[in-house]
Amino acid sequence: MLGRLIFLIAMSFALAGITNYSYAQASPTPTPSPTATVAASPSPSPTATPVKNNTGYPIWKTITIGNFKTKSELLAALQKAGVTALSSNLIEGNSFALSAEPVQINLVRVKVKDFQIDRYGAYRKEFFAKALSKGLALCPLEVGPQLRLQYTGQPNNELLRVASEPIMDAGYLNFFSLEQWPGFKPWLYARNRRPTEDFWYDEDEWVFMLPPPIKKVLENK
């Protein structure tokens, strides 16, 4: 009787061991799946914003004036640069003056139609007055030839007039004009009008100055 009881107990332990082993084989501990790495979306590249000022017009170009001591030096520099200076007589005239020291000027480009005076254009005094009311300023006369020297690579068929006080010559109001025509060297021309015919078309483009007008260029020491 005792022997039979011992036999039954031994069989119970054996069966329990087999059951546990089978469960362990049938139900292995699941291995966690690797977490998928999601690539971060690239940040959008910053969009270049034109430099602006309180007038609302973007700065087109900054140039230096006052780096020539005499008109002869300026004319020689134009000749050396291969500029066809058809307005050299305006530079040599009494109305033209050089800045006494090197200074920098910020320039903007504006078409007559941007002033929204008339659909076909406007008289110069009208759009000059509109420009001044918007915070722009007229350029010193020296800007004309200096811009011609410092504006390299002007596209063909482009014509830019420099907004300044006109130079009266032979009964005409004259303004410096930077022009580039196919097959020709860069021009420094004089566009003019009679005082009674001082009308300019809506697509005519002018260069004005931004105030404060100038800042001194520090000399390298």
Secondary structure, DSSP 8 states (H G I E B T S, - for coil): -HHHHHHHHHHHHHHHHHHHHHHHHHS--------------------------TTS----EEEEE---SSHHHHHHHHHHTT-EETTHHHHHSTT----SS-EEEEEEEEEGGGG-S-SSEEEHHHHHHHHHHTT-B-B-TTHHHHHHHH--S--TTEEEEE-B--EEETTEEEEEEEEE-TTS--EEEEEEE-GGG-EEETT-EEEEE-SS--EE-----
